[in-house]
């Protein structure tokens, strides 16, 4: 099969670019028909497109026109082909950094994953490689945006359409939070997620609205922050796993949880009133816990004293009744003796606390002057008498 013949009897040995290479054969004088894209006959001509060998001959003829004479010898063509092939094969070497993971694509389809270091893949267009950073922790903010002003790096701009959420008791709360995530599976991340930050943000926002919608506003604003963060992280991770996103949620962090700005002052007044109510209630409970046990103790003491007094009174009454009965029995037996005894005992009780002087001598019954005998006796007992 000569280099000067490409199988087209009309156009001679034209190359694929439509020019006649040097050293080619002449026309055969046949009729000129429509030509195909490879220089052969068009539809209805009955000719087939040239094979690879014919295409290589045409390329060689084209190179002969471009290069000086003598450069396209068999040995030099082989050397050039080897050099070009070596350079083409050398383009397959690539390096994966320590924070990356290599994803090799063969004709656009996933083939394998490679680890950090020097690796090799078949050169383009057979294979290509993507190297996403799998250890970097990415952040998505929901409900606010940081200002780009370098003088105020901590200032943020609120986004109400993202931050305002409805609670379970039909109140509105303003929630700003951040989601931290990283790539867990590079294959799923590249082929299943078209816009990873946007999808993570949408899923996290939906999860936060669901969690907030199940709760009352009071725990949301007070002591349920850790529970909210944990629930949102788990729910977001569950949804992303259902999407086969290849993303790992590492943390959900609440930045601000407040009532809407329009009612925040009134809400704070309500919260202050509730705090005062709770404080006064605690004080009342403390006072009740102090006074009620003491009152119960005093009541028990009074009851016990009354029981003792009752028992004592009953015992004394029984004793008096028994003594009267015994005295009456003796009075029946010896009436005069019993009367005298009763008289003496009664006088003893009556005169026991009185200062008195008893004169038994009949001669002393006519004494007129008064001698303060009790006073003298008391002085003698105290040692004042000289």
Secondary structure as the mmCIF struct_conf table of DSSP 4:
data_model
#
loop_
_struct_conf.conf_type_id
_struct_conf.id
_struct_conf.beg_label_comp_id
_struct_conf.beg_label_asym_id
_struct_conf.beg_label_seq_id
_struct_conf.end_label_comp_id
_struct_conf.end_label_asym_id
_struct_conf.end_label_seq_id
TURN_TY1_P TURN_TY1_P1 UNK A 3 UNK A 4
BEND BEND1 UNK A 7 UNK A 7
TURN_TY1_P TURN_TY1_P2 UNK A 9 UNK A 11
BEND BEND2 UNK A 13 UNK A 13
STRN STRN1 UNK A 14 UNK A 14
TURN_TY1_P TURN_TY1_P3 UNK A 16 UNK A 17
BEND BEND3 UNK A 18 UNK A 18
STRN STRN2 UNK A 20 UNK A 20
HELX_LH_PP_P HELX_LH_PP_P1 UNK A 21 UNK A 21
TURN_TY1_P TURN_TY1_P4 UNK A 22 UNK A 23
HELX_LH_PP_P HELX_LH_PP_P2 UNK A 30 UNK A 32
STRN STRN3 UNK A 35 UNK A 35
TURN_TY1_P TURN_TY1_P5 UNK A 37 UNK A 38
BEND BEND4 UNK A 39 UNK A 40
STRN STRN4 UNK A 41 UNK A 41
TURN_TY1_P TURN_TY1_P6 UNK A 43 UNK A 44
BEND BEND5 UNK A 45 UNK A 45
HELX_LH_PP_P HELX_LH_PP_P3 UNK A 47 UNK A 50
HELX_RH_AL_P HELX_RH_AL_P1 UNK A 52 UNK A 66
BEND BEND6 UNK A 67 UNK A 67
HELX_LH_PP_P HELX_LH_PP_P4 UNK A 68 UNK A 68
TURN_TY1_P TURN_TY1_P7 UNK A 69 UNK A 72
HELX_RH_AL_P HELX_RH_AL_P2 UNK A 74 UNK A 90
TURN_TY1_P TURN_TY1_P8 UNK A 91 UNK A 92
STRN STRN5 UNK A 93 UNK A 96
TURN_TY1_P TURN_TY1_P9 UNK A 98 UNK A 99
STRN STRN6 UNK A 100 UNK A 106
TURN_TY1_P TURN_TY1_P10 UNK A 107 UNK A 108
STRN STRN7 UNK A 109 UNK A 114
BEND BEND7 UNK A 116 UNK A 116
STRN STRN8 UNK A 117 UNK A 120
HELX_LH_PP_P HELX_LH_PP_P5 UNK A 122 UNK A 122
TURN_TY1_P TURN_TY1_P11 UNK A 123 UNK A 126
STRN STRN9 UNK A 127 UNK A 133
BEND BEND8 UNK A 134 UNK A 135
HELX_LH_PP_P HELX_LH_PP_P6 UNK A 136 UNK A 137
STRN STRN10 UNK A 138 UNK A 142
BEND BEND9 UNK A 143 UNK A 143
STRN STRN11 UNK A 144 UNK A 146
HELX_RH_3T_P HELX_RH_3T_P1 UNK A 150 UNK A 152
TURN_TY1_P TURN_TY1_P12 UNK A 153 UNK A 154
STRN STRN12 UNK A 156 UNK A 158
HELX_RH_AL_P HELX_RH_AL_P3 UNK A 160 UNK A 163
STRN STRN13 UNK A 164 UNK A 166
TURN_TY1_P TURN_TY1_P13 UNK A 168 UNK A 169
BEND BEND10 UNK A 170 UNK A 170
STRN STRN14 UNK A 172 UNK A 183
BEND BEND11 UNK A 184 UNK A 184
HELX_RH_AL_P HELX_RH_AL_P4 UNK A 186 UNK A 192
BEND BEND12 UNK A 194 UNK A 195
HELX_RH_AL_P HELX_RH_AL_P5 UNK A 196 UNK A 213
TURN_TY1_P TURN_TY1_P14 UNK A 214 UNK A 214
BEND BEND13 UNK A 215 UNK A 215
HELX_RH_AL_P HELX_RH_AL_P6 UNK A 217 UNK A 221
TURN_TY1_P TURN_TY1_P15 UNK A 222 UNK A 223
HELX_RH_AL_P HELX_RH_AL_P7 UNK A 225 UNK A 242
TURN_TY1_P TURN_TY1_P16 UNK A 243 UNK A 244
STRN STRN15 UNK A 247 UNK A 259
HELX_RH_3T_P HELX_RH_3T_P2 UNK A 261 UNK A 263
HELX_RH_AL_P HELX_RH_AL_P8 UNK A 264 UNK A 333
HELX_RH_AL_P HELX_RH_AL_P9 UNK A 335 UNK A 351
TURN_TY1_P TURN_TY1_P17 UNK A 352 UNK A 353
BEND BEND14 UNK A 354 UNK A 354
HELX_RH_3T_P HELX_RH_3T_P3 UNK A 362 UNK A 366
BEND BEND15 UNK A 369 UNK A 369
HELX_RH_AL_P HELX_RH_AL_P10 UNK A 373 UNK A 382
TURN_TY1_P TURN_TY1_P18 UNK A 383 UNK A 383
#
